[in-house]
Amino acid sequence: MFLTIFAAMNGGNNKCAPSQMNGWLAISPIIVFLAIYLITSIVAGDFYKVPVASAFMLASIYAMVLGRGCSVRDRIDIFSKGAGDTNILLMIWIFILAGAFAGTAKNMGAIDATVNFTLSILPGKLIFASLFIAACFISMSIGTSVGTIVALVPIASGIAVNTDANVGFVTAIIVGGAFFGDNLSFISDTTIAATRSLGCSMSDKFKANIWIAAPAAIVVTAIYLVIGMRMGVDVPVGDFSVVKILPYLVVIILAIIGLNVLVVLSIGLILNLLIGICTGACGWMGFLSAAGEGISGMGELIIVTLLAGGMLALIRNYGGLDFIINGLTAHIKGRKGAEFTLALLVGLANMCTANNTIAIITIGAMAKNISEKFGIDPRKSASILDTFSCIVQGILPYGAQMLMAAGLAGISAFSIMGYLFYPVILFVVAILSIVFRFPRRFSHEVVSLKIEKK
């Protein structure tokens, strides 16, 4: 039906003439996407009632209609090539394997085992710091802030009741730690999106990112140590099997070593299957079912990635990306200004979409062009995108993580926001990393850098 409409509008096979299109008109598909998503969400009173994929679909259709200097066939080809770009497809393969790994790990009891193991080795006397470290470790292992919040907030809120601590304060500890892993984990959506968008390996991005996230985590841990120094409580710990933690440890170690992420996740999947069968936690059919559910959970993200890739290819063809980059960088002097621009760009996109992964995917192509124009190391650029998207997502009262944490704790999101130490301190450290150029290894000007894409 849409092809018929497009054909009627075009009536010919003219080639694209993007130079004739006004810059604001060229980028209007992005504006249409944000308008549809934001306005509908505000009217509905819920940012999660509006599927992001639907907003991207309508914006993509608009982008198709927009290019009247192109034949229908040309526009379809441009959109399809953008959606089928090698980096886009590789990102999707990673999403698929990451979803399957997470689903099968949960099915064979790896998440519960990791939670209970972490709590069992942490001292109850230093409960606040212990909870933060537990959230950091678990989120780093399972690669999802939402999963960490779901696993730990009920425990944390119970501890708050037993110790007469403020429930909002204790819940904020878990939310902060959850974003530590969301920012750094090798199987996190944001890590995958940032590294594929900028064209660097996950292990290199981790090496650049850890110098920003670790100092912030250390400072926050020290704060919680001081606050909770005089408090002690017995932490309820369930039974766990150490062997079920093995897949997470193997994935982390192999990824840090630098093994290709697809190979790493495949090994993790095999371990999940073997451990599940050997322990009796799941059989072959259970494994397949869990893997399918995990992949299905990535469905919307995969569709959004394809639509965003195609839509941005059209915008690029119309001259929109050049218009945005020239506008943003017109008054930039040097790499510091360019890095601050990347931080601002992903932060604004995150505020509009309330989803850090979608924000990175949306501005990924623009970030890559800005990085190349100003000689920013792609590893540093990927770190900036991931870090600042997690910072913004970590403080949004209408973000999925905050809403989930508030719901599980039985409090409002705003009662948590005042105690979010980690996102605030991470923001300070991230700003300082741009101002004072650290880590040094990733802050030098890059003229031509070839990094193996893993």
C-alpha positions as CSV (number, residue, x, y, z in Angstrom):
1,M,0.0,0.0,0.0
2,F,2.7,2.4,1.0
3,L,4.7,1.6,-2.2
4,T,1.6,2.6,-4.3
5,I,1.4,5.9,-2.4
6,F,5.1,6.6,-2.8
7,A,4.9,5.7,-6.5
8,A,2.0,8.0,-7.1
9,M,3.8,10.8,-5.4
10,N,7.0,10.3,-7.4
11,G,5.8,9.2,-10.8
12,G,9.4,8.7,-12.0
13,N,12.8,7.3,-11.3
14,N,14.8,10.5,-10.6
15,K,18.0,10.2,-8.7
16,C,18.3,11.7,-5.2
17,A,19.3,15.3,-5.0
18,P,20.0,15.8,-1.2
19,S,21.9,19.1,-1.8
20,Q,18.6,20.8,-2.7
21,M,16.9,20.0,0.6
22,N,16.8,22.5,3.5
23,G,18.9,21.3,6.5
24,W,16.0,21.5,9.0
25,L,13.7,19.6,6.5
26,A,16.5,17.0,6.1
27,I,16.6,16.3,9.9
28,S,12.8,16.6,10.4
29,P,12.3,12.7,10.6
30,I,14.2,12.9,13.9
31,I,12.0,15.7,15.1
32,V,8.9,13.8,14.0
33,F,10.1,10.7,15.9
34,L,10.7,12.8,19.1
35,A,7.4,14.6,18.7
36,I,5.4,11.4,18.3
37,Y,7.1,9.8,21.2
38,L,7.2,12.7,23.6
39,I,3.7,14.2,22.9
40,T,2.0,10.9,23.0
41,S,3.8,9.8,26.2
42,I,2.9,13.1,27.9
43,V,-0.7,12.8,26.9
44,A,-0.8,9.2,28.0
45,G,1.0,10.1,31.3
46,D,3.3,7.2,30.8
47,F,6.5,7.0,28.8
48,Y,6.3,3.2,28.6
49,K,2.8,3.0,27.1
50,V,4.2,4.2,23.8
51,P,6.3,1.6,21.9
52,V,9.5,3.2,20.6
53,A,9.3,0.9,17.6
54,S,5.9,2.5,16.6
55,A,7.3,6.0,16.8
56,F,10.4,5.0,14.7
57,M,8.1,3.3,12.1
58,L,6.0,6.4,11.6
59,A,9.1,8.6,11.4
60,S,10.7,6.2,8.9
61,I,7.6,6.3,6.7
62,Y,7.7,10.1,6.9
63,A,11.4,10.0,5.9
64,M,10.5,7.9,2.9
65,V,7.8,10.3,1.8
66,L,10.2,13.3,2.4
67,G,12.7,12.5,-0.4
68,R,10.8,13.7,-3.4
69,G,14.1,14.1,-5.3
70,C,14.5,10.3,-5.2
71,S,12.6,7.6,-6.9
72,V,10.7,5.2,-4.6
73,R,13.2,2.4,-5.5
74,D,16.1,4.7,-4.6
75,R,14.7,5.5,-1.2
76,I,13.9,1.8,-0.5
77,D,17.4,0.9,-1.4
78,I,19.0,3.6,0.7
79,F,16.8,2.6,3.7
80,S,17.5,-1.1,3.3
81,K,21.2,-0.6,2.9
82,G,21.2,1.6,6.1
83,A,19.3,-1.1,8.0
84,G,21.5,-3.8,6.6
85,D,24.8,-2.1,7.4
86,T,27.4,-4.5,8.6
87,N,27.7,-2.7,12.0
88,I,23.9,-2.7,12.4
89,L,23.6,-6.5,11.6
90,L,26.6,-7.3,13.9
91,M,24.9,-5.4,16.7
92,I,21.7,-7.4,16.1
93,W,23.6,-10.7,16.2
94,I,25.1,-9.6,19.5
95,F,21.6,-8.6,20.8
96,I,20.3,-12.1,19.9
97,L,23.1,-14.0,21.6
98,A,23.0,-11.7,24.6
99,G,19.3,-12.2,25.0
100,A,19.7,-16.0,24.7
101,F,22.5,-16.0,27.2
102,A,20.6,-13.9,29.7
103,G,17.4,-16.0,29.3
104,T,19.2,-19.4,29.7
105,A,21.3,-18.1,32.6
106,K,18.2,-17.0,34.5
107,N,16.4,-20.3,33.7
108,M,19.1,-22.5,35.2
109,G,19.3,-20.3,38.3
110,A,22.4,-18.3,37.6
111,I,20.9,-14.9,38.7
112,D,19.7,-16.2,42.1
113,A,23.0,-17.9,42.7
114,T,24.9,-14.8,41.9
115,V,22.7,-12.6,44.1
116,N,23.0,-15.0,47.1
117,F,26.7,-15.7,46.6
118,T,27.5,-11.9,46.5
119,L,25.4,-11.2,49.6
120,S,27.0,-14.2,51.5
121,I,30.6,-12.9,51.1
122,L,29.8,-9.3,52.1
123,P,30.0,-8.2,55.7
124,G,26.7,-7.4,57.3
125,K,28.2,-4.7,59.5
126,L,28.9,-2.5,56.5
127,I,25.5,-3.1,55.0
128,F,25.1,0.0,52.8
129,A,28.5,-0.4,51.1
130,S,27.9,-4.1,50.8
131,L,24.6,-3.5,49.0
132,F,26.3,-1.1,46.6
133,I,29.1,-3.5,45.8
134,A,26.6,-6.3,45.4
135,A,24.6,-4.3,42.9
136,C,27.8,-3.3,41.0
137,F,29.0,-6.9,40.8
138,I,25.6,-8.4,39.8
139,S,24.8,-5.7,37.2
140,M,28.3,-6.2,35.8
141,S,27.7,-9.9,35.6
142,I,24.2,-10.0,34.1
143,G,24.5,-6.8,32.0
144,T,21.1,-5.3,32.9
145,S,20.3,-2.6,35.4
146,V,16.6,-3.6,35.4
147,G,17.5,-7.2,36.2
148,T,19.7,-6.1,39.1
149,I,17.0,-3.8,40.5
150,V,14.4,-6.6,40.3
151,A,16.8,-9.0,42.1
152,L,18.0,-6.7,44.8
153,V,15.5,-4.0,45.6
154,P,13.1,-6.4,47.5
155,I,16.1,-7.5,49.6
156,A,17.2,-3.9,50.1
157,S,13.8,-2.6,51.1
158,G,13.5,-5.5,53.6
159,I,16.9,-4.6,55.1
160,A,15.7,-0.9,55.3
161,V,12.7,-2.0,57.3
162,N,14.8,-4.1,59.7
163,T,17.4,-1.4,60.3
164,D,14.9,1.6,60.4
165,A,16.8,3.1,57.4
166,N,15.2,5.3,54.9
167,V,13.7,3.1,52.1
168,G,14.4,5.7,49.4
169,F,18.0,5.9,50.5
170,V,18.5,2.1,50.5
171,T,16.7,1.7,47.2
172,A,18.9,4.4,45.6
173,I,22.0,2.4,46.6
174,I,20.7,-0.5,44.4
175,V,19.8,1.9,41.5
176,G,23.3,3.4,41.5
177,G,25.1,0.1,41.6
178,A,22.8,-1.2,38.8
179,F,24.0,1.5,36.5
180,F,27.7,0.7,37.2
181,G,27.2,-2.6,35.4
182,D,24.9,-1.1,32.8
183,N,27.7,1.2,31.9
184,L,30.5,-1.4,31.9
185,S,29.2,-4.9,31.3
186,F,30.2,-6.6,28.1
187,I,26.6,-8.0,27.6
188,S,24.9,-4.6,28.4
189,D,22.8,-3.2,25.6
190,T,24.4,0.2,26.0
191,T,27.9,-1.2,25.7
192,I,27.0,-3.2,22.5
193,A,25.3,-0.1,21.0
194,A,28.1,2.3,21.8
195,T,31.0,0.1,20.6
196,R,29.2,-0.9,17.4
197,S,28.2,2.7,16.6
198,L,31.8,4.0,17.1
199,G,33.6,1.0,15.7
200,C,35.7,-0.2,18.6
201,S,36.0,-3.4,20.6
202,M,34.2,-3.9,23.8
203,S,37.4,-4.7,25.7
204,D,39.0,-1.4,24.6
205,K,35.9,0.6,25.5
206,F,36.0,-1.1,28.9
207,K,39.6,-0.1,29.4
208,A,38.7,3.5,28.7
209,N,35.4,3.5,30.7
210,I,36.8,1.8,33.8
211,W,39.0,4.8,34.6
212,I,35.8,6.9,34.8
213,A,33.4,4.5,36.4
214,A,35.8,3.0,39.0
215,P,36.8,6.2,40.7
216,A,33.1,7.2,41.0
217,A,32.3,3.8,42.5
218,I,35.1,4.0,45.0
219,V,34.0,7.5,46.2
220,V,30.4,6.3,46.5
221,T,31.5,3.2,48.4
222,A,33.5,5.3,50.8
223,I,30.4,7.5,51.4
224,Y,28.3,4.4,52.2
225,L,31.0,3.1,54.5
226,V,31.0,6.3,56.5
227,I,27.2,6.4,56.6
228,G,26.8,2.8,57.6
229,M,29.8,2.4,59.8
230,R,27.8,2.1,63.0
231,M,25.1,-0.1,61.6
232,G,25.0,-3.9,61.5
233,V,22.3,-6.3,60.5
234,D,22.1,-10.0,59.4
235,V,21.5,-10.2,55.7
236,P,19.1,-12.9,54.6
237,V,20.9,-15.2,52.2
238,G,19.3,-18.0,50.2
239,D,20.9,-21.2,49.1
240,F,23.1,-21.1,46.0
241,S,25.3,-23.3,43.9
242,V,28.7,-21.8,43.1
243,V,28.9,-23.7,39.8
244,K,25.9,-21.7,38.5
245,I,27.9,-18.5,38.7
246,L,30.6,-19.9,36.4
247,P,29.0,-18.7,33.1
248,Y,29.0,-15.1,34.3
249,L,32.6,-15.3,35.4
250,V,33.8,-16.9,32.2
251,V,32.0,-14.3,30.1
252,I,33.6,-11.5,32.1
253,I,37.1,-13.0,31.9
254,L,37.0,-13.9,28.2
255,A,35.6,-10.5,27.3
256,I,38.3,-8.7,29.3
257,I,40.9,-10.8,27.6
258,G,39.5,-9.5,24.3
259,L,38.0,-12.6,22.7
260,N,35.3,-11.8,20.1
261,V,32.1,-11.1,21.8
262,L,30.1,-13.5,19.6
263,V,32.4,-16.3,20.6
264,V,32.3,-15.2,24.3
265,L,28.5,-15.3,24.3
266,S,28.4,-18.6,22.5
267,I,30.7,-20.2,25.1
268,G,28.4,-18.7,27.8
269,L,25.4,-20.3,26.2
270,I,27.1,-23.7,26.0
271,L,28.0,-23.5,29.7
272,N,24.5,-22.6,30.6
273,L,23.2,-25.7,28.8
274,L,25.8,-28.0,30.3
275,I,25.4,-26.7,33.9
276,G,21.6,-26.7,33.6
277,I,21.6,-30.3,32.5
278,C,24.2,-31.5,35.0
279,T,22.6,-29.8,38.0
280,G,19.1,-30.8,36.9
281,A,18.0,-27.1,36.7
282,C,16.8,-27.4,33.1
283,G,16.8,-29.8,30.3
284,W,17.1,-29.4,26.5
285,M,13.6,-28.2,26.0
286,G,13.9,-25.8,28.9
287,F,17.1,-24.5,27.5
288,L,15.5,-23.9,24.0
289,S,12.4,-22.3,25.6
290,A,14.5,-19.9,27.8
291,A,16.8,-19.0,24.8
292,G,13.7,-18.2,22.7
293,E,12.2,-16.1,25.4
294,G,15.5,-14.2,25.9
295,I,15.7,-13.5,22.1
296,S,12.1,-12.4,22.0
297,G,12.9,-10.0,24.8
298,M,15.3,-8.3,22.5
299,G,12.7,-8.1,19.7
300,E,11.7,-4.5,20.0
301,L,15.3,-3.4,20.4
302,I,16.3,-5.3,17.2
303,I,13.4,-3.7,15.2
304,V,14.2,-0.3,16.5
305,T,17.9,-0.8,15.5
306,L,16.9,-1.7,12.0
307,L,14.4,1.2,11.7
308,A,16.9,3.7,13.1
309,G,19.6,2.5,10.8
310,G,17.4,2.9,7.7
311,M,15.9,6.2,8.8
312,L,19.4,7.7,9.5
313,A,20.6,6.5,6.2
314,L,17.9,8.5,4.5
315,I,18.7,11.5,6.7
316,R,22.3,11.2,5.8
317,N,21.5,11.0,2.1
318,Y,19.3,14.1,2.4
319,G,22.2,16.0,4.0
320,G,20.7,16.0,7.5
321,L,23.7,14.6,9.3
322,D,26.1,17.1,7.7
323,F,23.7,19.9,8.8
324,I,23.5,18.7,12.4
325,I,27.3,18.1,12.6
326,N,28.1,21.5,11.1
327,G,25.6,23.2,13.4
328,L,26.9,21.5,16.5
329,T,30.6,21.9,15.7
330,A,30.5,25.4,14.1
331,H,31.7,27.0,17.3
332,I,33.7,24.1,18.7
333,K,37.4,24.6,19.2
334,G,39.2,21.4,19.8
335,R,38.5,17.9,21.0
336,K,37.2,19.0,24.5
337,G,34.4,20.9,22.9
338,A,33.6,18.0,20.6
339,E,33.5,15.6,23.6
340,F,31.2,17.9,25.5
341,T,29.0,18.0,22.4
342,L,28.8,14.2,22.3
343,A,27.8,14.2,26.0
344,L,25.1,16.8,25.4
345,L,23.8,15.1,22.3
346,V,23.4,11.7,24.0
347,G,22.0,13.2,27.1
348,L,19.3,15.1,25.3
349,A,18.4,12.1,23.2
350,N,18.1,10.1,26.4
351,M,15.8,12.6,28.1
352,C,13.6,12.5,25.0
353,T,13.5,8.7,24.7
354,A,13.8,7.6,28.3
355,N,15.9,4.7,27.1
356,N,19.8,4.9,27.1
357,T,20.2,2.2,24.5
358,I,17.8,3.8,22.1
359,A,19.5,7.2,22.7
360,I,22.9,5.8,21.7
361,I,21.5,4.0,18.6
362,T,19.7,7.2,17.6
363,I,22.7,9.5,17.6
364,G,25.4,6.9,17.0
365,A,26.1,7.8,13.4
366,M,26.3,11.5,14.3
367,A,28.7,10.7,17.1
368,K,30.9,8.8,14.8
369,N,31.1,11.6,12.3
370,I,31.9,14.2,15.0
371,S,34.6,11.9,16.5
372,E,36.3,11.5,13.1
373,K,36.1,15.2,12.3
374,F,37.8,16.2,15.6
375,G,40.1,13.2,15.9
376,I,38.5,11.7,19.1
377,D,39.6,8.2,19.9
378,P,36.6,6.0,19.2
379,R,37.2,4.2,22.4
380,K,36.8,7.5,24.3
381,S,33.8,8.4,22.3
382,A,32.1,5.1,23.0
383,S,32.9,5.6,26.7
384,I,31.3,9.1,26.7
385,L,28.1,7.9,25.0
386,D,27.7,5.0,27.3
387,T,28.6,7.0,30.5
388,F,26.4,10.0,29.9
389,S,23.5,8.0,28.7
390,C,23.6,5.9,31.9
391,I,23.9,9.1,34.0
392,V,20.8,10.6,32.5
393,Q,18.9,7.3,32.6
394,G,19.9,6.9,36.2
395,I,18.2,10.0,37.4
396,L,15.1,10.1,35.2
397,P,12.0,9.8,37.4
398,Y,10.1,8.4,34.3
399,G,12.9,5.9,33.4
400,A,12.2,2.2,33.5
401,Q,14.8,1.6,36.2
402,M,13.5,4.3,38.5
403,L,9.9,3.3,38.0
404,M,10.7,-0.4,38.6
405,A,12.7,0.4,41.7
406,A,9.9,2.6,43.1
407,G,7.3,0.0,42.4
408,L,9.2,-2.8,44.1
409,A,10.0,-0.6,47.1
410,G,6.5,0.8,47.4
411,I,7.6,4.4,47.2
412,S,7.6,7.2,44.7
413,A,10.5,7.7,42.2
414,F,11.1,11.2,43.6
415,S,11.8,9.8,47.1
416,I,14.7,7.9,45.5
417,M,16.2,10.8,43.5
418,G,17.5,12.7,46.4
419,Y,19.8,9.8,47.4
420,L,21.3,9.0,43.9
421,F,24.9,9.5,44.8
422,Y,26.5,7.3,42.1
423,P,25.0,9.0,39.0
424,V,25.9,12.5,40.4
425,I,29.5,11.6,41.2
426,L,29.9,9.7,37.9
427,F,28.8,12.9,36.2
428,V,31.4,14.9,38.0
429,V,34.1,12.3,37.2
430,A,33.0,12.1,33.6
431,I,33.2,15.9,33.2
432,L,36.6,16.0,34.8
433,S,37.8,13.2,32.4
434,I,37.0,15.6,29.5
435,V,38.5,18.7,31.1
436,F,41.7,17.1,32.3
437,R,42.0,14.6,29.4
438,F,42.0,11.2,31.2
439,P,42.6,8.4,30.7
440,R,45.6,9.8,28.8
441,R,45.9,6.7,26.6
442,F,42.6,7.3,25.0
443,S,42.6,11.2,25.0
444,H,45.2,11.9,22.3
445,E,44.2,13.1,18.9
446,V,43.5,10.3,16.5
447,V,44.2,10.8,12.8
448,S,43.7,7.2,11.6
449,L,43.1,4.4,14.0
450,K,42.2,0.9,13.0
451,I,40.7,-1.1,15.9
452,E,39.7,-4.7,15.5
453,K,35.9,-4.9,15.8
454,K,35.1,-7.6,18.3
